Amino acid sequence: MSKQFCKEEVKEKLKTLIDRYSENHDYYISSNFNESECRLEFIDKLLEYFGWDVQNNSGKKPQYKEVLVESYEQELGKPDYTMTLNGKSVFFVEAKKPHVNILMDKDCCFQARRYGWSAKHKIVLLTNFEDLVIYDSTFMPKIDDNTNSNLVGRYHYTDYLDKYDEIYSLISREIVYDGTFDKKFENNISLGLDVDDIFLNQINEWRLELGTYLYKKEKNLKKINLEIQTLINQVVFLRICEDRNLPLYKTLKKSVLDENTLQNELIKLLNMADKRYNSGIFKEKELLKIFSNSILKNMINSLYYPISPYDFTVISSNILGEIYELFLSETLVEENGSIKLQAKKDNLNRSIVTTPYDIVKYMTEKSLDKVIKNKTPDDIKKMKFADIACGSGIFLTCLLEHLINYCESWYVENKCFDYIEETYTNSYKLKYIEKKNILLSCIYGNDIDYQAVEVAKFSLLLKVLENENKESVIEVDPILPSLDFNIINGNSLVDFDMISEETDNYMEIKPFSWKYINNDSKFDLIIGNPPYVKTEDMINLLSEEEVAIYKKQYYTAYKQFDKYFLFIERAIDLLNENGKLCYIIPNKFMKISSGKNLRKLITKNKYLELLIDFNYQQIFEDKTTYTCIILINKDRAENFEYNYIQNYEMWKLNNINENNIKINSDEIDSETWILSTDLEKMASLKKLFANSLLLSEIATPFNGVQTSLNSLYVIKGKEVKSIDENYLEFEKENKIYKVEKSIVKRYFQPITKSEKNVKTYDPLLTDKYIIFPYDQNGNLINLDEYKKFKEYVNNFYDRIVPKQVSGKKGGRDVPNSTKDSWYQFGRTQALTEFNDQEKLIVGVMSKEPMFMYDNNNLVIQSGGTAGYCGIKLNKNSKYNLFFLQAYLSHPLMTSVMECMGSDFEGGFYSRGTQVLNKLPVIDIDFSNEIENNIYNQIVSDVIKINKLNDELIKNQNLESISLTNRIKDDLIRKINNNITKLIDMKG
């Protein structure tokens, strides 16, 4: 049945529904027809006619229902319908009875928009079937907004049929699940007015006001920071309990009605909450006495309308996690007598960017489902799950939610009604005591940041209370568990027995031993996003003793290791024999030399079960990080799943049924991982490596020079005024200068758009020069012997002089400079590489192959992961540079370099010297006549192309350009065919 035919069928049903409503219109708009009846008879059907499975007829598990429907029988203070994408809420539908005129009722409009804004949705729907109104919910709602504010669309029931396609394009299931929805509403972003921005700004205002007040009384900022966080947690917790209809003595707002009794009333409220919840949140009740009444009153009032429109029934735990993660990244400091917020100096020691919820959810489901498959709830309560760098606890809350959903489904399917309760007709939820037991028995976490630990506890307690109310928790006393033995502060990487007995550095290193927790039981699953910290940053940030411990205790602490290497090794050690580890980490460990031991640890034991490589796709907001998801199985795996994600947004839509391929574990080892989703290509690459030499055995890749101040050392073509046998005359900053011709070299660096698009077989052109103050042996010239150059650099002395000489922070970075060599380049690399030597110029980061032949001694710059590098032949090499030019530009070699090089945003990948050195070059048998003849033909054809390029440079008429390019294209085709023949012969 075609989609169009289905739509026509649906329209017929919709017409019948509209006709029935119209025929009995007077009754339906009367007060006798209630909201529940309207939902069941009309609104449910309307949503179904736009593709939504309202009643879950497809039988999806609770966490994947397309529509979460609230009770028809009672008002719970939540949106009536939550439309989801694979279980993640996308927009709400708020329902009213037709008797309510939603086109005029500001309260209805505000309620719906408040729901949508608090949940960070792009749109929200309000309907009584009589009318359907769609609002842009990215704008913070105000109680006095008129009902037309931020309107996306408004439709009377008589419009539903004629405008069906228009409405379908806005709210249908199809547009949500195919990605059109996000694209359609991607501009629905009210800058600076997101609920998390507003809430974080508000919390920070409290922190500054409270901190300034306390600092006048005591100067211990560490203590002040902790006290303020404790108070904020208490106030926010109570406010959330109010909106969620959980047991409280009285509301916060009622407690501050009289400023004179405010403190006493709040302390009474906290005492009652502590007695009822008893989780540790309210253990510091006396804090209230150290703050002024006016500050406390303003703080509490700011959580209520009209100051804020928050609805904590729909602010999800992941949104709160994002807010608190940013909260944790800053601390109060004193500066010039004032209190301000500043980034923590130890931010490098922990991840301060919240992992997107889509990723957290995917990782949790992918790993946890494997671990708990076919388990009973009783089995699960004996299992242990952890995040050993938990931050605000976003992974732990997702773990808890998934375990709750699983147990709930199991009890429903097995009709174990002692453990579940009916919420409304044929709808069930896990009893609260069961949720509490799962949290206490199964969830563990650790973080080196004490404040993060407190936030993680707070997040978990809020999560376990989700969907609860007074009636559901009434028989549980205390309502909340203490998590002091589940979520603990300390350094996951350092056990007590790793530290010298003579140390006095315990408080800084914060040693922590998991063997003292949970009776030294190992974990069934460890999950998370460990800190990414380079060796250099660890050395600058941490004590020498701590860094020394890492280097001594961890096998993966190899060369310039990253801290996440250690977290992987540590986590593997903490798993039981069937345990799993799921991390999101930088993908460069697969390729860089320092990742060798980590790769060996994983491959030697066949730990790898899943690898999702996001290549250059950016996962984290406002942070450029190239990441992958890795799932490790402590039990050996003969195969692993692999996927290379080309489009992150589409993957998010379809990751429940992702198209992973299986690869034999023997395909990878401690060397660079060469992986592809094309198994035939992988086989070709493997065959190529098996019959090849390394490029470093044939030739030497080298980096270019680095001036550290191109703007003054490089002379662009448009700046050149004249050049003769003695001087180069040029203009810099509206002034004419000369420098001696003997210290000037031609310089290659494409700058314009046309220059940047050059490829291997294009003409090699440049109009630039570089001032090169070195002799043939790489020795710095004597400034006094080059008067014009001396005059030029002296004129820009303040900009050229290195910071190592001037002592100023902003100068050039030239590590080995002195007061006599202040005009030298920033680095001493490649100073003799441009002396009468042919080479290939390699574009380090380019989408197309760029291996251009140069015998004119052009200077190139830099080369690690940017700029250009060169390739020169080794002495007595049996290969020709023209052959390497062709071979390295072949499509198969492009695939090799894509696999070996680091990914960069925009689809670029690195061809730096580290990659070039390891490239496989087929080992040609020159005594074999066939191989030798093909080789010689390739060389001959490349030489022809280079000669044609010389002609193109000389002759620029359109007819000759067109003909020459056609000849070149034919030669390139022949070259690639011949290289393919050689590769096939060697296989």
C-alpha positions, 0 to 999 in steps of 0.5 A: 500500500503506497504512502499516498493511498494510506493518506487518502484513507486516513483523510476519509477517517478524519472526515468522518471524525470531523462530521461526527463532531460537527453534527453534535457540536452544541453538546461537545462545546457544552460543560457536560462534555469533559476533557477525558471524553474529548481525549478518548473520542477525538484528540487520540484519533486526531493524533493517530491520523498524523501517524502517532501510535497513541495506544502503543498498538505496536507493543513497544517497550515502555522506554520506546513508546511513541506517545506517553499518555497521561491519565484520562481519569485524574489530573496529575499536573503533567502534559497530557501527551508526550510525543517521542523519538525512540523514547526521547521527548520531542514535543508535548500536546496539552489537551482541554475540553472544547468548552474551554476557549483556548484561543482566548484563555491566556492561562491555557496558553501559558501552561502549554508554553511553560511545559514546552519551554521547561523541557527545551522543546522546539514546539508545543501543541494546545488543542481541545479538538475545536482548535489546534494551536502550535506554539514556538516553545523556545521563547520563555513564556510570560503570564501576560503574553497574548494567545498569539505570541510565538504562534507557529500555526492555528487551525479550526477543526473545519481546517483539519481536512483542507490543511491536512498536508500543512499540519502533517508537515509540522507535527506528524510522526513521519517528519519526527522520525525521518529528521525533517522535524529538527531541520524545519524547526532548527531556527526556533532558537531564542538565544539566551532564553533556554531553560538551562541558560536561565536557570544556570544564570539564576543559580550563579546570581545566587552564588555570587550574592550568597558568596559576597554576603558570607565572605564578609563574615569568613574568608574560607572560600572552599567552605563557602562554595560547599555551603552555598551548593548545599543550600542550593540543592536543598532549595531546588529539591524542595521546589521540585518536590512541590511541582511533583506533588511529593510530601512536604510540610508546606511549600517554600513560598508559604515559608517566606510570606513573613520575612520576620519568621522566614528562617524559623519556618524554613528550618522547620520545613527542612527538619520535616523534610529531613525526617521524611526523606532522610537522605543527607540532603538536609543534614546541614539544616543550620546553614540557613542561620548564616544567611540573611532573610532578605537574600533567602526570600529573594532566592526562593521567590525567584523560583516562582512566577512571575520571576520564573516560569519553570515547571519542574514536572517536565524539566528532565534529569538530563537537563538538570544534569547539563545545568549542574555540569556547568555549575561544577565547572566554576567556583567562587574566588576573590579578586581585588576584594570582590567575589566572582565566578571563575573556571576551576583551575582543575578543570583539566582533571575532569570532563566539564562538557556534558555528554549529549543525552542521545549518546548517554541513552545509546551507550546505556541501552547498548551496553546494559541490554547485553549485561541484563539480557534474560535476567530477573529483577532479583538477578539484577539487584545482585549486579553492580554498575558504576561510573568511575568519573561520574561528574554530575551523574548523567550516566548513572541516572540513565542507568537507573532509569533503564534498570527501572524500565526493565524491571517494570516491564518484566513484572508486567509481562510476568504478572507479578503484581506485588511489585508494580502498581496500576497508575490508571486503567491497564497502565502500571509502574514499578512500586517506589520501594523497588526503585529505591532498592535498585538504586541502593543495590546496583548504582555506584559512582566516584569522582575526584571533585567533591562537589560533583559527588554531591551533585551526582547523589542529588541527581540520582535522588531526583531520578528515583523520585520521578513519576512519584507523588504523595500516595505512591511514597506514603508507605516508604519511610524514610522516602530516600536512601543515603547514597554515602556508600554508593557515590564517593569522592576520591581519585579512581586511578590511585589506590592507597597502596600506590602511594609512598608511605612517606607522602604528605600529599594525600589531600591533593591526590585523594587516593581511593580504593574500590576494594573497600566498597561493596565487599570488593565485588567487581562490576558488571558494567562500567560506563561513562565519559572519562576525563581527556587530559594530555600528558603535558596538561597533567604535568602542568596541573598535577603534582609530580608524585601523582604523574609518577604514580600514573607512569609507574602503575599503568601499562597504558601510560606510554609516551605522551599518553592521555588520562583516558587511557588510564581510565580504560585500563583501570575500568577493565581491572574493576570488571568481573570476568563477564563485565563490560566497559562502555566509554565515549573517548577521543578516536585518535587512540586508534592511530597515534603512537602513544596509543600503542600499549592501549591498543595492545591491551585491548587486542591481545585480550580480544576485549573489543566488542563494539566501536562506533567511530564518529570521525570528524562529526562533532558530538559535544557542543562548543568543543571540537573533539573527535570521538568514538564509543567503545564497548569492551567485553572482559570475556574474549570476543572473536568478532567486534561490531564496527561503524564509521558514522558519516552523518551524526544527525541521521545516526541519532534518528536510526541508532536503535537499528544501526547498520554495524558490520562485524569484523574479526578481532584478529584484524587489529593489533597494537599497530594503527587500526585500519578499519572500514565498513567496506569489508572488501576495501579492508581486505584490499588494504590488508593485502596491500600491507602484507606485500609492502615496504614502509614509505620510511624505508624508501623516502623521508617525510619531513616537516616544513619551517616554522617562522612563528610570525608569517605576517612579517617573514612571508612576502605575498605576491601583491606585496612585491614591488621589484626583485633584482640580483641584489634585493627584494623590494616589498611593501609591509603595512604601507611602508616600502622595505628591501631585504638582501636577495641572498636570504630570500627563497620562493615560498609555497603556501596556497592562500586564495580559494583557487590556490587552495584547491590544487591537487597532485597533478596541477601546475605548481605555482607561487608568487610568494617569497620568504625571508630565510635568515640562514645559510646553506648549513642551517646556521643563523646569519650575522645580522650586521652583514645584512644591513637591509634585513637588519633595518627591516627586523629592527623596525618590527623588533617589538613583534619579532622579539621572542617572549623568552628574550623580552620576558613578556607574555605576548611575544613569539614562542622561540624556545632556544632563542637568545638576545643575539638570535632574537630574529631567528625562526620559531623552530629550527626544523627543516632549515637545510631541506630546501637546498637543491633537492627535489621533493614532493610537497604534501598537503597535510590536510586536504580532501583531495590527494596533493603530492606535487612534484617540486625541483625549484627548492620551494620552501614550505611551512609546518606539517604535523597536522596542518600546513605542508610537509615534504617527501624526499628520497632516501640515498640509494633508494630504488624508487623514483620520486615520480612513481611515489607521486603517482602511487601516493595519489592512487585511490587505494592509498587515499583510503589507507590515509583516511584510515590512518590519518586523524579526522578533522571537521569538514571531512578533512584528514591528516597526512602528516609525517607520522602517517606518511612514515607508516604508509605501505608502498608495494615492494616492486621486484625490478628483476621481474620484467612485467613489474619493471615495465609497468613501473617504468610506464608509470614514471614515464606518464608522470613525467609527461604530466609534469612537462604538460604542466610546464606548458600550461604555465607558459601558455594560457590560451583557452584552447591549449588549456582544454586540450592539455587537461584532456591529455592529462586526464587520460594519462592519470587514468592510465597511471591509476590503472597501471598502479592497480595492476601492480597492486593486484600482481603483488597480492 
